[in-house]
């Protein structure tokens, strides 16, 4: 696998933070959807300062100001190298929030707002994660708290911190919008996971048959897929067996099952999902 150039990562960060800023400025903010993080706090602050300052405190300013002390503390505790690309991603997100105009999109439909906001933001977050960065905020806060509370994971701490932000959002904007925000959070999680793990899912098949050679030859010749023989032992019969392991695409799994049944009607086949497959014939990853 070829090593990916650093500039590609920075382009991914720019694209990802741009999408996140679009979701925040044109969907989350106009609809009062607080999905956690420092941007969620920024939306709350903008709403609460609307009577004191025309339009309230800008989102980009709150996000930047909240992140500055967190990054300084992170640099002191974990070192400058720990910050790395996350600092660039945080600045990029604040810059996008400043550049992208704030306007209302899907203001009358909170269902569409939470779904499409989650999709756009989730894709953006996934791109940032692919570049081995985060956008700071509660991610960095959780990492710092975990430094002092090592018996908790960063994910657990993040859930608590973001939940507190959502609860404050529920107080400011109402419980109904908070529930829609939870939908958006779920969609963001699913989309970012899909970007990170890859959307091209495959199927893995475990085949136990008395005709290993025939089944293997048929699969290799008709599907052009390799197999691996795994030594196994039948606990009931006590007989030594050779279990065949093969990974194919979703379209090929039907043909694989037909080949196995045709070659050995008594074969035992287990088919499971393979969320991410790297290597020849599947996904080539550049690190």
C-alpha positions in Angstrom: 0.0 0.0 0.0 1.4 3.4 -1.0 1.8 6.1 1.5 -0.6 8.9 1.1 0.8 12.4 0.7 0.3 14.8 3.6 -1.3 17.4 1.3 -4.1 15.0 0.5 -4.9 14.8 4.2 -5.1 18.5 4.4 -7.4 18.7 1.4 -9.6 16.1 3.1 -9.6 18.2 6.2 -10.6 21.3 4.2 -13.4 19.5 2.4 -14.6 17.8 5.5 -14.7 20.9 7.7 -16.4 22.8 4.8 -19.2 20.3 4.7 -19.5 20.4 8.5 -19.7 24.2 8.4 -22.4 24.0 5.7 -24.5 21.8 7.9 -24.0 24.0 10.9 -24.6 27.4 9.2 -27.5 26.5 7.0 -29.3 23.7 8.9 -28.4 23.3 12.6 -28.2 27.0 13.5 -31.3 28.2 11.8 -33.3 25.3 13.2 -31.9 25.4 16.7 -30.5 21.9 16.6 -27.8 21.5 19.1 -25.9 18.3 18.3 -23.2 18.6 21.0 -19.6 19.8 20.7 -18.2 23.3 20.8 -20.3 24.2 17.7 -23.4 23.2 19.7 -22.3 25.5 22.5 -21.7 28.2 19.9 -25.3 27.9 18.7 -26.6 28.2 22.3 -24.4 31.2 22.9 -25.6 32.9 19.7 -29.2 32.4 20.7 -28.7 33.7 24.3 -26.7 36.8 23.2 -29.2 37.7 20.5 -30.8 40.5 22.6 -27.4 41.9 23.6 -25.7 41.8 20.2 -27.4 42.0 16.8 -27.5 38.5 15.5 -25.7 37.2 18.6 -22.1 36.1 18.9 -20.9 34.6 15.6 -20.5 30.8 15.6 -16.9 31.0 14.3 -15.8 33.3 17.1 -17.3 31.2 19.9 -15.8 28.0 18.4 -12.4 29.6 18.1 -12.4 31.2 21.5 -13.4 27.9 23.2 -10.8 25.9 21.5 -7.8 28.3 22.2 -7.5 27.4 26.0 -8.1 23.7 25.3 -5.3 23.6 22.7 -2.9 25.5 25.0 -3.7 23.0 27.8 -3.3 20.1 25.4 0.1 21.4 24.3 1.2 21.7 27.8 0.0 18.3 28.9 0.6 16.1 25.8 3.0 18.2 23.8 2.9 20.2 20.6 3.1 17.1 18.4 -0.2 15.8 19.9 -2.1 18.8 18.5 -0.8 18.4 14.9 -3.5 18.3 12.2 -6.3 18.8 14.7 -5.2 22.4 15.1 -5.4 22.9 11.4 -8.9 21.3 11.3 -10.2 23.5 14.1 -8.9 26.7 12.4 -10.3 25.5 9.1 -13.8 24.9 10.6 -13.8 28.3 12.2 -12.7 29.9 8.9 -15.5 28.0 7.0 -18.1 29.1 9.6 -16.9 32.7 9.0 -16.9 32.5 5.2 -20.1 30.5 4.6 -23.2 32.7 4.8 -25.9 31.8 7.4 -29.3 31.3 5.8 -32.3 29.1 6.5 -32.6 25.8 4.7 -35.5 23.4 5.5 -36.6 25.7 8.3 -40.1 24.3 8.3 -39.2 20.6 8.3 -37.2 19.5 11.3 -37.2 15.9 10.1 -35.4 16.7 6.8 -33.2 19.2 8.7 -32.0 16.5 11.2 -31.6 13.9 8.5 -29.8 16.0 5.8 -27.8 17.9 8.4 -26.6 14.6 9.8 -25.7 13.3 6.4 -23.7 16.4 5.4 -22.0 16.7 8.7 -21.4 13.0 9.0 -19.7 12.9 5.6 -17.6 15.9 6.6 -16.6 14.4 9.9 -15.7 11.1 8.2 -13.4 12.9 5.8 -11.6 14.7 8.7 -11.2 11.3 10.5 -9.8 9.8 7.4 -7.1 12.5 7.5 -6.3 11.3 11.0 -7.5 14.5 12.6 -10.5 15.8 14.6 -12.0 19.3 14.9 -10.9 19.8 18.5 -13.8 20.8 20.8 -15.2 18.1 23.0 -12.9 15.5 21.4 -9.9 17.3 22.8 -11.7 18.0 26.1 -12.4 14.3 26.5 -8.8 13.4 25.8 -7.6 15.9 28.5 -10.1 14.6 31.0 -9.1 11.0 30.2 -5.5 12.0 31.1 -6.7 12.5 34.7 -9.4 9.8 34.7 -7.7 6.9 32.8 -10.3 4.4 34.0 -12.8 6.0 31.6 -12.4 5.8 27.8 -12.4 9.0 25.6 -15.6 7.8 23.9 -17.4 7.5 27.3 -16.3 10.9 28.4 -17.3 12.4 25.0 -20.8 11.0 25.4 -21.2 12.6 28.8 -19.9 16.0 27.7 -21.9 16.1 24.5 -25.0 14.9 26.4 -24.6 17.9 28.7 -24.4 20.2 25.7 -27.6 18.7 24.2 -29.4 19.0 27.5 -28.5 22.7 27.7 -29.8 23.0 24.1 -33.0 21.4 25.1 -33.4 24.0 27.9 -32.8 26.9 25.4 -34.6 25.6 22.3 -37.1 23.1 23.8 -37.2 19.4 24.2 -38.7 18.8 20.7 -35.7 20.3 18.9 -33.4 18.4 21.2 -35.0 15.1 20.2 -34.5 16.0 16.5 -30.9 16.8 17.4 -30.5 13.3 18.7 -31.7 12.0 15.3 -29.0 14.1 13.6 -26.4 12.8 16.0 -27.3 9.2 15.1 -27.1 10.0 11.4 -23.8 11.7 11.8 -22.4 8.7 13.6 -23.6 6.3 10.9 -22.4 8.4 8.0 -18.9 9.0 9.5 -18.6 5.3 10.3 -19.5 4.5 6.7 -16.9 6.9 5.4 -14.2 5.6 7.7 -15.0 1.9 7.3 -15.8 2.1 3.6 -19.2 1.9 1.9 -18.2 -1.1 -0.2 -19.3 -4.0 2.1 -18.4 -7.5 1.2 -19.4 -11.0 2.3 -17.3 -13.6 4.1 -18.1 -17.3 3.7 -17.0 -20.2 5.9 -17.4 -23.5 4.0 -17.2 -27.0 5.6 -17.3 -29.7 3.0 -15.9 -33.1 2.3 -15.0 -31.9 -1.3 -12.6 -29.1 -0.5 -10.6 -29.5 -3.7 -13.6 -29.5 -6.0 -15.3 -26.5 -4.3 -12.0 -24.5 -4.2 -11.3 -25.2 -7.9 -14.9 -24.1 -8.9 -14.8 -20.9 -6.9 -11.3 -20.0 -8.2 -12.2 -20.7 -11.8 -15.7 -19.2 -11.9 -15.4 -16.3 -9.5 -11.6 -15.7 -9.7 -11.5 -15.5 -5.9 -8.9 -17.0 -3.7 -9.6 -19.2 -0.7 -7.8 -20.1 2.6 -7.9 -23.5 4.1 -8.3 -23.4 7.9 -7.7 -26.6 9.9 -10.7 -27.5 12.0 -12.0 -30.4 14.1 -15.6 -31.6 14.4 -16.2 -31.8 18.2 -19.1 -34.3 17.7 -17.5 -36.6 15.2 -13.9 -36.0 16.3 -12.9 -35.9 12.7 -10.3 -33.5 11.4 -11.6 -31.1 8.7 -10.4 -28.3 6.4 -12.7 -25.3 6.6 -12.6 -23.0 3.5 -12.6 -19.3 4.0 -13.5 -16.9 1.2 -14.4 -13.2 0.8 -16.5 -12.1 -2.1 -18.6 -9.1 -3.2 -22.3 -8.9 -2.3 -23.2 -9.7 -5.9 -20.9 -12.8 -6.0 -22.2 -14.4 -2.8 -25.3 -15.8 -4.6 -23.1 -17.5 -7.2 -20.7 -18.8 -4.5 -23.6 -20.5 -2.7 -24.8 -22.0 -5.9 -21.3 -23.4 -6.7 -21.0 -25.0 -3.2 -24.5 -26.5 -3.3 -24.0 -27.8 -6.8 -20.6 -29.4 -5.9 -21.5 -30.7 -2.4 -25.3 -30.6 -1.4 -24.3 -31.6 2.1 -21.8 -28.7 2.6 -22.2 -26.5 5.7 -21.9 -22.8 4.8 -21.9 -19.7 7.0 -22.2 -16.3 5.4 -21.4 -13.1 7.3 -20.9 -9.4 6.5 -17.4 -8.1 6.0 -17.5 -4.4 6.7 -14.1 -3.5 5.3 -11.8 -5.6 3.1 -8.4 -4.4 2.2 -6.1 -5.9 -0.4 -6.0 -7.2 -4.0 -9.4 -7.4 -5.6 -11.0 -5.2 -3.0 -10.0 -1.8 -1.6 -6.5 -0.4 -2.0 -5.8 1.9 0.9 -3.1 4.7 0.8 -1.8 5.5 4.2 
